Each structure stands twice: as structure tokens, then as C-alpha cells.
Amino acid sequence: MSSSDLIELTAAEAAADIARGAISAEDLTRACLDRIAATEPDIQAFVHVDADHALAQARALDRHKADGGRLGPLHGVPVGIKDIFDTADYPTECGSPVMAGRRPEADSTIVAKLREAGAVILGKTVTTEFAYFHPGKTRNPRDLTRTPGGSSSGSAAAVAAGMVPLAIGSQTNGSVIRPAAFCGVFGIKPTHGLISRAGALTLSGKLDHVGAFGRSVEDLALILDVLAGHDAADPDSRAYAAPAFRAAAAEEPQVPPRYAFVRTPMWDKADTEAQEAIEELAGAVGAEEADLPDGFAGAWEAQRVIMAADMAHNLGSFADEGPVSEKFAALIAEGRSVTAVQYLAALRDAEHYAEGLWGIFEQLADAIITLSAPGVAPLGQDATGDPVFCSLWTLVGFPALNLPLLMNDEDLPIGAQLIGAPGRDERLLRTANALIGAISD
């Protein structure tokens, strides 16, 4: 198989080919490294890559297979890691000069799980400064003059450019779904607490989610199979029963899924072409239009209050030490001005919004369809785009997917977002496959 063929494999395909001996972990890792060498000067998705170290991991995995060792579900598959997750073999600098040269002594929980599953930790991908809005160096593979989104910019771009089949990101507002939409890849923000954040930079315990980027729904299910599970080291980690996400996603629904089309109070912020594209998709699958319950317009302010206050508490010392961007310094100042009454009210309101959304899933639909972002990736590198179509779903902790199903007239991706009920991530993945099948028929 040629190098160009290898870099087009999904993670699931690559793992299967390695397991049956059609390719080796070294073959795939070398193809990814060659692709990085060819495209990284333009895209700049990585902050740390060590080719020799990556190949040494791959060769060790190939020897393990040759010796008859048990293969994990990601055996030999290269993965990019957003540079806010601790890695014992790479620096973790969180996109800030304040943390330059920081070398953790141990892996974060997700990196440890990836290694146990047989993944090759290929390198660390670019994050915006402290996973907030100040852009990193990464450019969008779909159009180098446009933003890749943020804060998981390097992870989304690396998958879109064929550098890795899988990459890890995080979302506190729109940092997985928005870059997935702008770069035209599959992305998942699972239910809050499904994946441990131990060993990752903490922005907000209420809002932080671990997410992932891949080339198919099956890839996202595969990464959930590896990463989901309770971890006592994460105080928000929940003791979920562990469904087989990949197996569940591949099942045929017993009855055709029902969809609700929700514009949200932020609909006017979307471009006309994005509005028309998502309306056409919703119509194609028979989605029923649904309005959010009264009072939901305040959800965006509640998300902002919680994020600003939590980041001021968790990261304020970095702003004091400097140097930091004006955007980050302004957020810390904003968070420090939040009163206890405002913060507690925002937390209370978040629970109210979550309860209100349950009615849609109980009475109307298996999944909500809406936009992932206001439109295609904006021109320029000085901003990361508006997360306005992600904020609500992050606030309530519901699982969300970006499905790269829509394009504008210039072949730039428009993200379709699919949201499910909390704790039903496997059903959301199955529903996503059903939706893709329905519009492909």
C-alpha cells in the first residue's frame, strides 16, 4: 500500500489492517511522518514531533505483535495529542510562553489509556493560548487564508491534512466542534464526565470536556471505547456503565430515528448560506422544527459567567506572572469581577436549561440538528471564529458531534451539529450513522 493510500485510512481501517498483517505500525507511522514533513511548513499543526521516537514506538508495537502479544483496539494507530494533556515523553506547554519547557513526569489519564490501547503518540498538536481564544500558529488545510478554529486547532487541522487519522482535543465552549466544522472532519464532544480530564489543563470543572477528531463516525466510537470510563482522579468523572460504542454505533436502529431541528436564539448570527444548508439537511431527514423553552436566551451569558470565573480561579496566576495575550488577561479580569451570587445563579441556571432540554428528547426526537458554527471558517489568522452554536450544549454537558456533510459553493465545509441526550453517546453515534445513510440513499 502506497504512502498516499495509508494516510487516507480511517483509524478503524488502519487498526484492522495492522491486526491482519496487511500493513505494519511502522509503515503507517512513517507515512504520517512523511505527510507531516510535506505539509507542516504550511499548516503548522504540531508544536512537538519527534520522528525517531514515534518510529521507535511503532517498531516496538510491531515486535509485540510478532511475538504473539495481545493487540489493543488502536494497535499501531498514530494519534495527535492537544498540548494541554500531559505526556511523559513530550513537553506540555499549553500554547503559552509562561509554560515553555514544562516537562510532565507522568502521562495524563487519556494518554495512558491510548498507550495501553496500542496507539502511537505521534506528537503534540497546537492549542490556542491556555485553550482560550488567542490563536496559535495553525492554518486551515481547506484554505490557508482561513482560521482552523480553536482551541483544538492543531488537532483538527492534523486530521484534515492527513497527518494523523485521530487526534485528541478539548472543549470548554466550542473548541472541538467549531474547528471540526471549519476543517471539515468528524468531531465529538461527549457527555460531560464520560472521559477523564486528569492530567489536563483545567479551565472549568463544569465546562471542560475531552473530545476527539477522526475520519468517520466509527473512528469516534473507537476512541470512546478506549477513553470512556470512571477515573477517581477526575472529580467530575461519572461511573457510567461502559457500552461498546463501536458495536452500538454500527447497529441498525430498531425504528427510524426522529430528529428535531433547533435554530437556537443565536440563529441570526449564522450566514445565509449556512442557514439554508442546515435547513435543507433537516428537511431531507424529516426533522421536526422545535423551539427551545422560554428563558433559554440567558444560557449564553451563564456559560460565559462560569467560564470566566472558573478560569480566573484556575489560571489567574498565569496572567499575573505573564506574558499573556490581551484576550486572556481581559478574561481573567472579567472572571475576577464575577460575584459569588452571579456564579451560583449561573450554575443553577445551567441545571434548569439541562432539565428543559430533556423534554425534546423525551417527547420529540432522538437527536437535535443545528449548526456547528455560523458558517465556513472566517478569513484571517487573528481570531478563531464564534463558538455561539456550541455554548449551550457545552453548558449543559450534552454529547455533540460535528458531521462534515455540507459544503458551500467554494467547497468549504459547513458543519452540521448533532446533539444527543446525556449519557446516551452510543445512541447519538448510531443516530449519526443513520442520518448519513439516509442522505446517501
RAGITA-V666043 format. One record per residue. RES is the residue in three letters. BURIAL is # if it has 24 or more other C-alpha atoms within 12 Angstrom, else .. Layout:
((RES:BURIAL) (RES:BURIAL))
This chain:
((MET:.) (SER:.) (SER:.) (SER:.) (ASP:.) (LEU:#) (ILE:#) (GLU:#) (LEU:#) (THR:#) (ALA:#) (ALA:#) (GLU:#) (ALA:#) (ALA:#) (ALA:#) (ASP:#) (ILE:#) (ALA:#) (ARG:.) (GLY:.) (ALA:.) (ILE:#) (SER:#) (ALA:#) (GLU:#) (ASP:#) (LEU:#) (THR:#) (ARG:#) (ALA:#) (CYS:#) (LEU:#) (ASP:#) (ARG:#) (ILE:#) (ALA:.) (ALA:.) (THR:#) (GLU:#) (PRO:.) (ASP:.) (ILE:#) (GLN:#) (ALA:#) (PHE:#) (VAL:#) (HIS:#) (VAL:#) (ASP:#) (ALA:#) (ASP:.) (HIS:.) (ALA:#) (LEU:#) (ALA:.) (GLN:#) (ALA:#) (ARG:#) (ALA:#) (LEU:#) (ASP:#) (ARG:.) (HIS:.) (LYS:#) (ALA:.) (ASP:.) (GLY:.) (GLY:.) (ARG:.) (LEU:#) (GLY:#) (PRO:#) (LEU:#) (HIS:#) (GLY:#) (VAL:#) (PRO:#) (VAL:#) (GLY:#) (ILE:#) (LYS:#) (ASP:#) (ILE:#) (PHE:#) (ASP:#) (THR:#) (ALA:.) (ASP:#) (TYR:#) (PRO:#) (THR:#) (GLU:#) (CYS:#) (GLY:#) (SER:#) (PRO:.) (VAL:.) (MET:#) (ALA:.) (GLY:.) (ARG:.) (ARG:.) (PRO:#) (GLU:.) (ALA:.) (ASP:#) (SER:#) (THR:#) (ILE:#) (VAL:#) (ALA:#) (LYS:#) (LEU:#) (ARG:#) (GLU:.) (ALA:#) (GLY:#) (ALA:#) (VAL:#) (ILE:#) (LEU:#) (GLY:#) (LYS:#) (THR:#) (VAL:#) (THR:#) (THR:#) (GLU:#) (PHE:#) (ALA:#) (TYR:#) (PHE:#) (HIS:#) (PRO:#) (GLY:#) (LYS:#) (THR:#) (ARG:#) (ASN:#) (PRO:#) (ARG:#) (ASP:#) (LEU:#) (THR:.) (ARG:#) (THR:#) (PRO:#) (GLY:#) (GLY:#) (SER:#) (SER:#) (SER:#) (GLY:#) (SER:#) (ALA:#) (ALA:#) (ALA:#) (VAL:#) (ALA:#) (ALA:#) (GLY:#) (MET:#) (VAL:#) (PRO:#) (LEU:#) (ALA:#) (ILE:#) (GLY:#) (SER:#) (GLN:#) (THR:#) (ASN:#) (GLY:#) (SER:#) (VAL:#) (ILE:#) (ARG:#) (PRO:#) (ALA:#) (ALA:#) (PHE:#) (CYS:#) (GLY:#) (VAL:#) (PHE:#) (GLY:#) (ILE:#) (LYS:#) (PRO:#) (THR:#) (HIS:#) (GLY:#) (LEU:#) (ILE:#) (SER:#) (ARG:#) (ALA:#) (GLY:#) (ALA:#) (LEU:#) (THR:#) (LEU:#) (SER:#) (GLY:#) (LYS:#) (LEU:#) (ASP:#) (HIS:#) (VAL:#) (GLY:#) (ALA:#) (PHE:#) (GLY:#) (ARG:#) (SER:#) (VAL:#) (GLU:#) (ASP:#) (LEU:#) (ALA:#) (LEU:#) (ILE:#) (LEU:#) (ASP:#) (VAL:#) (LEU:#) (ALA:#) (GLY:#) (HIS:#) (ASP:#) (ALA:.) (ALA:.) (ASP:#) (PRO:.) (ASP:#) (SER:#) (ARG:.) (ALA:.) (TYR:.) (ALA:.) (ALA:.) (PRO:.) (ALA:#) (PHE:#) (ARG:#) (ALA:.) (ALA:#) (ALA:#) (ALA:#) (GLU:.) (GLU:.) (PRO:.) (GLN:.) (VAL:.) (PRO:.) (PRO:#) (ARG:#) (TYR:#) (ALA:#) (PHE:#) (VAL:#) (ARG:#) (THR:#) (PRO:#) (MET:#) (TRP:#) (ASP:.) (LYS:.) (ALA:#) (ASP:.) (THR:.) (GLU:#) (ALA:#) (GLN:#) (GLU:#) (ALA:#) (ILE:#) (GLU:#) (GLU:.) (LEU:#) (ALA:#) (GLY:.) (ALA:.) (VAL:#) (GLY:.) (ALA:#) (GLU:#) (GLU:.) (ALA:#) (ASP:.) (LEU:#) (PRO:.) (ASP:.) (GLY:.) (PHE:#) (ALA:.) (GLY:#) (ALA:#) (TRP:#) (GLU:#) (ALA:#) (GLN:#) (ARG:#) (VAL:#) (ILE:#) (MET:#) (ALA:#) (ALA:#) (ASP:#) (MET:#) (ALA:#) (HIS:#) (ASN:.) (LEU:#) (GLY:#) (SER:.) (PHE:#) (ALA:#) (ASP:.) (GLU:.) (GLY:.) (PRO:.) (VAL:#) (SER:#) (GLU:.) (LYS:.) (PHE:#) (ALA:#) (ALA:.) (LEU:#) (ILE:#) (ALA:#) (GLU:.) (GLY:#) (ARG:#) (SER:.) (VAL:#) (THR:.) (ALA:.) (VAL:.) (GLN:.) (TYR:#) (LEU:.) (ALA:.) (ALA:#) (LEU:#) (ARG:.) (ASP:#) (ALA:#) (GLU:#) (HIS:#) (TYR:#) (ALA:#) (GLU:.) (GLY:#) (LEU:#) (TRP:#) (GLY:.) (ILE:#) (PHE:#) (GLU:.) (GLN:.) (LEU:.) (ALA:#) (ASP:#) (ALA:#) (ILE:#) (ILE:#) (THR:#) (LEU:#) (SER:#) (ALA:#) (PRO:#) (GLY:#) (VAL:#) (ALA:#) (PRO:#) (LEU:.) (GLY:.) (GLN:#) (ASP:.) (ALA:#) (THR:#) (GLY:#) (ASP:#) (PRO:#) (VAL:#) (PHE:#) (CYS:#) (SER:#) (LEU:#) (TRP:#) (THR:#) (LEU:#) (VAL:#) (GLY:#) (PHE:#) (PRO:#) (ALA:#) (LEU:#) (ASN:#) (LEU:#) (PRO:#) (LEU:#) (LEU:#) (MET:#) (ASN:#) (ASP:.) (GLU:.) (ASP:.) (LEU:#) (PRO:#) (ILE:#) (GLY:#) (ALA:#) (GLN:#) (LEU:#) (ILE:#) (GLY:#) (ALA:#) (PRO:#) (GLY:#) (ARG:#) (ASP:#) (GLU:#) (ARG:#) (LEU:#) (LEU:#) (ARG:#) (THR:#) (ALA:#) (ASN:#) (ALA:#) (LEU:#) (ILE:#) (GLY:.) (ALA:.) (ILE:.) (SER:.) (ASP:.))
